[in-house]
Amino acid sequence: TPGYPDFSGLAISALAAVETAAIVINAQTGIEMTTRRAMAWAQARQLCRMIIINGIDGDKVALPALLTEIQEAFGKECLPINLPADNGS
């Protein structure tokens, strides 16, 4: 999750069976409303949350700006663990 809002119900129901929620953010589109909702659902259930950024090899992707956006939205505790070298090349 997230993805299409049609799958939100499945994502919410899965939270009862997990210890960590993996939230996917598309590097080209950035944080979407479903991303914010999924993070809020996981936080309300006191789950660990992990953000995965996919599509980092896409055109015109600015990873530093996206990281700043993520930290502004979800807190400074969101730290990168693995970033590509040479600006994604």
N, C-alpha and C positions, 0 to 999 in steps of 0.2 A: 504494500500500500504506500502511497495513494495511487491513483489511477483514475479510471472512470468512476464517477460518483455512483454508478449502478452497482459497484462492488463494495460499497461502504458497509453494507449490512454484513457481508461475509467477513470483512476485516474486523468489525466490532465484535462479532461473535467469536472470532479466533483469539481475541485478547484474553478471554477467560482461561485459555489453555497454555499461555506462554509466560515466560519470565522476562523476555526482552522483545520489544517491538522494533522491527527494522522499517524505517520510513525512507522511501526512495524519492529523491528529488532529481528531476531532469535538469541537467546543467544549462540547457538552452532556454527552458521556460522559467526556471527558478522556482521559488516557493509559490505554490498554488493554494487555493482555499482548502482543498482536500488534504493538503499537507498539514495545514494549521489544525484542521479538525482531527486528523489522525494523531498528531502530537498531543492535543488536548485530551483525547480519549485515553491514550496511554498514560499520560500524567495523572489523570483522574483515578486510574487503577493502580497508581504508584509502581508502574513498570519501568524498567530500564529502557532507555530509548537510544537507538543507534541510527544515524542518518547515513544513507548511502547515496552518493551522487553518481548518476549514470550519464552517459553521453558526453563525457569530458573531452572527447576527441572531436567534437562537433565544431563547425565553423563559428567564429566570433564568440567563443566561450571565454568569459573572464572569471577564472576561479577565485582570484583574490576578492573581487567584488561580490561574488556569490557567498564566499565565506563570511564576509562582513554582513551581508543580508541575513544569513542564517544566525549569526551571533546576535544581531539586533532583534530578530524575531523570537529566538528561543533561549538566548542567554550566552554569556561569555564562556560558560562551561562547555560549549560546543567547540571542540578542538579537533583539528585535522590529525589523523593518524597516519595516513598514507597519501601523499600528493605526488603527482608526476613531476619528473625532473625537466629542466629546460623548457619551462612554460608549456608543458603538455606535449612537447614534440617527441 
